[in-house]
Amino acid sequence: MKKIIIIIFSVIFSYVANAQQDAMYTHYMYNTLAVNPAYAGSREALSITGLHRSQWVGFEGAPITQTLTVHTPVLTKNIGLGLSVINDKAGPTNMTSLYLDFSYRIKFKNEAKLAFGLKGGMNLRSQNLTNLDAADSNDPELLNDIRSQFLPNFGFGMYYFTDKYYAGVSIPKLLENNFKTNSTSGTTNLSSEDRHYYLIGGVVLDINESIKFKPTSFVKITKGAPVEADITASFIFNDKFQLGAMFRTGDAVGLLAGINITDQFEIGYSFDWSYTNSTAHYNFGSHEVMLRYDFVYKVSENVFSPRYF
């Protein structure tokens, strides 16, 4: 049991030590609104995306993440509104985030669009170390207990896109809030949120009439940690099936697959393996499932336009 406790704390505090505190996604290209508010309304539909990630399956206390995003253009096609809900649990620590997203788009003559976005909302952090079955029940470090703590935050982003490529930059959480703990010695700061900077980009290239190639990237920058980049290369067959591979610098490799059940409903699955993480020998990899549904967008009567981003 003592070894299990040590492993759990290694998982939890690695997020603090490496400053990579936000949830991790292999399907980042489907979860853009969670990190960049300027994406809101860009699909020109009421778009709903749900994602579940089980990281390091079989490893006790490993992170589990659920994300729900909803966004749509409103009033005019230049304004977008969105909602992002994220629940991220690792060991005894749980973070639930609720954010509203607003975007305004400028259209250029070449049909490209530049969107500016704002994100505002609240994080609810809960932590209960006293429920851990510790080898030493009197360990003062395990007597600290955070039942719940609301932390407001806001951020912004920019997103430039066409039908064939996109690029974006964002800081979804500008405030570096402190997490406080209550103990017998009083209230102290346990840790703080570090500001994260995100860069995203992707393109769709036509190989022939039935096959397209879609490389994408997601770069994460924060103080106290190496720059981390997710690089994904996918093939799209007949605008219906997708198959690809991913590489996360210093961490993992994986595979992705997806299918468009209809023009509006898409399902995706991914598996990745942490080849450098110290937990790699004690788990069965990480799994993600993604569902996305677009409530109808049209470019002309009865003609649907595929959206690759």
C-alpha positions in Angstrom: 0.0 0.0 0.0 2.9 2.4 0.7 4.2 1.9 -2.8 0.7 2.6 -4.2 0.6 5.9 -2.2 4.0 6.9 -3.5 3.0 6.2 -7.1 -0.2 8.2 -6.7 1.6 11.2 -5.3 4.2 10.9 -8.1 1.4 11.2 -10.6 -0.2 14.2 -8.9 2.9 16.2 -8.1 4.4 15.6 -11.5 1.8 18.0 -12.9 3.0 20.6 -10.4 6.7 19.9 -10.9 6.5 20.0 -14.7 3.9 22.8 -14.7 1.8 20.9 -17.3 -1.4 21.2 -15.3 -4.1 21.3 -18.0 -5.7 18.1 -19.2 -4.0 16.2 -22.0 -5.8 15.2 -25.3 -4.8 13.1 -28.2 -7.9 14.3 -30.1 -6.8 17.9 -29.6 -7.9 18.8 -33.1 -11.5 18.0 -32.1 -11.3 19.8 -28.8 -10.1 23.2 -30.0 -12.8 25.2 -28.2 -11.5 24.0 -24.8 -8.2 25.8 -25.5 -9.1 28.6 -27.9 -12.3 30.6 -27.6 -11.8 32.1 -31.1 -12.9 28.7 -32.5 -16.5 29.3 -31.4 -18.9 29.3 -34.3 -16.3 28.4 -36.9 -18.1 25.2 -38.0 -21.1 27.3 -39.0 -23.4 24.9 -37.2 -24.6 24.2 -33.7 -21.7 21.8 -33.0 -21.6 19.5 -29.9 -18.4 17.5 -29.1 -18.0 15.0 -26.2 -14.6 13.4 -25.3 -13.6 10.9 -22.7 -9.9 10.1 -22.0 -8.7 7.3 -19.7 -5.0 7.8 -19.2 -2.6 5.0 -18.2 -5.3 2.4 -17.9 -4.7 -0.1 -15.1 -2.7 2.4 -13.1 -4.4 3.3 -9.8 -5.1 7.0 -9.5 -4.3 7.8 -13.1 -5.9 10.8 -14.8 -9.5 10.5 -16.2 -10.9 13.4 -18.3 -14.3 14.3 -19.8 -14.9 17.3 -22.0 -18.1 18.7 -23.4 -18.0 21.6 -25.8 -21.0 23.3 -27.5 -20.7 26.3 -29.9 -22.6 28.0 -32.7 -22.7 31.2 -34.8 -25.4 33.6 -33.6 -27.1 36.7 -35.0 -24.7 37.1 -37.8 -22.1 34.7 -39.1 -19.4 37.0 -37.6 -20.3 36.2 -34.0 -19.9 32.8 -32.2 -20.9 31.7 -28.7 -19.7 28.6 -27.0 -19.7 26.6 -23.7 -16.8 24.4 -22.5 -17.1 22.0 -19.6 -14.1 19.9 -18.5 -13.8 17.4 -15.6 -10.3 16.2 -14.9 -9.5 13.8 -12.1 -6.1 12.5 -10.9 -5.8 10.5 -7.7 -7.6 12.4 -4.9 -7.6 15.7 -6.9 -10.5 16.7 -9.1 -10.8 19.9 -11.2 -14.1 20.8 -12.9 -14.1 23.8 -15.3 -17.0 25.7 -16.8 -16.3 28.5 -19.3 -18.3 30.6 -21.7 -16.7 31.5 -25.1 -17.2 34.4 -27.4 -15.7 35.0 -30.8 -15.9 37.7 -33.5 -14.7 36.9 -37.0 -13.4 39.1 -39.8 -13.7 37.8 -43.4 -11.1 38.5 -46.0 -11.5 38.5 -49.8 -9.7 35.2 -50.2 -12.5 33.6 -48.1 -10.1 33.3 -45.1 -11.4 34.4 -41.7 -9.6 35.8 -38.6 -11.4 35.3 -35.3 -10.7 36.9 -32.0 -12.1 35.1 -28.9 -12.6 35.7 -25.2 -13.1 33.0 -22.6 -14.4 33.5 -19.0 -15.5 31.1 -16.3 -14.8 29.2 -13.2 -12.7 26.3 -11.9 -13.8 24.2 -9.0 -11.0 22.3 -7.4 -11.5 19.6 -4.8 -8.9 17.6 -3.1 -9.2 15.1 -0.3 -5.9 13.7 0.9 -7.4 12.5 4.2 -9.3 9.7 2.4 -6.0 8.1 1.2 -5.1 4.8 2.9 -1.7 5.8 4.0 1.1 3.8 5.7 1.3 6.6 8.3 -2.1 7.9 9.1 -0.5 10.7 11.2 1.6 12.1 8.3 1.0 15.9 8.5 1.3 16.1 4.7 -1.8 13.9 4.4 -3.9 15.9 6.9 -4.3 18.8 4.4 -7.7 18.7 2.9 -9.3 20.9 0.2 -13.0 20.1 0.0 -13.8 22.7 -2.7 -12.5 26.0 -4.0 -13.9 28.2 -6.7 -11.3 30.0 -8.8 -12.4 32.4 -11.5 -10.4 32.9 -14.7 -10.5 34.3 -18.2 -8.4 34.0 -21.4 -8.3 34.9 -25.0 -7.3 33.5 -28.4 -6.9 34.2 -32.1 -7.9 31.7 -34.9 -7.1 32.2 -38.6 -8.8 29.6 -40.9 -10.0 28.7 -44.4 -11.6 25.5 -45.7 -8.2 23.9 -46.1 -6.0 25.1 -43.3 -5.9 26.9 -39.9 -3.6 28.4 -37.3 -4.3 29.7 -33.8 -2.7 31.1 -30.6 -4.3 31.3 -27.2 -3.9 31.7 -23.5 -7.1 30.1 -22.0 -6.2 31.0 -18.4 -4.6 34.3 -17.8 -4.8 34.4 -14.0 -2.3 32.3 -12.0 -4.6 31.4 -9.1 -3.3 29.9 -5.8 -4.7 26.7 -4.4 -5.0 26.9 -0.7 -4.9 24.1 1.9 -6.3 24.0 5.4 -4.2 22.2 8.1 -3.5 22.3 11.8 -0.9 25.0 11.1 -3.4 27.2 9.3 -4.1 28.1 5.7 -1.2 27.9 3.2 -0.7 27.9 -0.5 -0.4 24.3 -1.8 0.3 25.2 -5.5 -0.6 27.7 -8.2 -1.9 27.6 -11.7 0.8 28.4 -14.3 -0.2 30.3 -17.4 -0.2 28.1 -20.5 0.4 29.3 -24.1 -1.0 27.2 -26.9 -0.3 27.2 -30.7 -2.4 25.1 -33.1 -2.2 24.5 -36.8 -3.3 22.1 -39.5 -3.9 21.7 -43.3 -5.8 19.4 -45.6 -3.9 18.3 -48.8 -5.6 16.5 -51.7 -3.7 13.4 -52.8 -6.3 12.3 -55.3 -10.1 12.5 -55.6 -10.7 10.0 -52.8 -7.8 10.5 -50.4 -6.7 13.6 -48.4 -3.8 14.1 -46.1 -4.3 16.1 -42.9 -1.3 17.0 -40.7 -2.0 18.9 -37.5 0.0 20.2 -34.6 -0.6 21.4 -31.0 2.3 23.1 -29.2 2.1 23.8 -25.4 4.4 26.3 -23.7 4.5 27.0 -19.9 7.2 28.1 -17.5 9.1 25.4 -15.7 8.5 22.7 -18.3 9.9 21.8 -21.7 8.0 22.9 -24.8 5.7 20.0 -25.7 4.3 19.4 -29.2 1.7 17.0 -30.4 2.1 16.1 -34.1 -0.5 14.1 -35.9 -0.8 12.9 -39.5 -4.1 11.5 -40.7 -5.4 10.2 -44.0 -9.1 10.9 -45.0 -10.7 8.4 -47.3 -13.8 9.5 -49.3 -14.5 12.2 -46.7 -15.8 9.4 -44.5 -12.9 7.4 -42.8 -9.9 8.7 -41.1 -6.7 6.9 -40.0 -3.6 8.5 -38.5 -0.7 8.4 -36.2 0.5 10.8 -33.5 3.7 11.7 -31.7 3.9 13.7 -28.5 7.4 15.0 -27.8 9.1 13.4 -24.8 6.0 11.4 -23.9 3.9 9.2 -26.3 3.1 7.7 -29.6 -0.3 6.6 -30.8 -2.9 5.8 -33.4 -6.2 7.5 -34.3 -9.2 6.3 -36.2 -12.5 7.9 -37.1 -15.7 7.5 -39.1 -18.4 9.9 -40.3 -21.6 8.0 -39.7 -23.4 10.7 -41.5 -22.5 14.2 -42.8 -23.2 15.5 -39.4 -22.2 12.7 -36.9 -18.6 11.7 -36.4 -17.0 9.1 -34.0 -13.3 8.9 -33.2 -11.0 6.7 -31.1 -7.4 6.9 -30.2 -4.8 4.9 -28.3 -1.4 6.2 -27.2 1.5 4.8 -25.2 3.8 6.8 -23.0 7.2 5.5 -24.0 9.3 7.7 -21.7 7.0 8.0 -18.7 8.1 6.2 -15.5 4.6 4.7 -15.3 4.9 3.1 -18.8 5.6 -0.4 -17.4 2.6 -0.3 -15.1 -0.3 0.5 -17.4 -2.0 -0.5 -20.6 -1.8 2.8 -22.4 -4.3 5.7 -22.8 -7.6 5.6 -24.6 -9.9 8.3 -25.9 -13.4 8.2 -27.4 -14.8 11.3 -29.3 -18.3 12.0 -30.5 -19.3 15.1 -32.5 -22.6 16.1 -34.0 -23.3 19.2 -36.1 -26.9 20.4 -36.2 -27.1 21.3 -39.9 -25.0 23.6 -41.8 -25.5 24.3 -45.5 -23.6 26.1 -48.2 -26.6 25.9 -50.5 -30.0 24.2 -50.5 -29.5 20.5 -49.8 -25.7 20.6 -50.3 -23.5 19.9 -47.3 -19.9 21.1 -47.1 -17.4 18.9 -45.2 -15.6 20.5 -42.3 -12.1 19.2 -41.7 -11.4 21.4 -38.6 
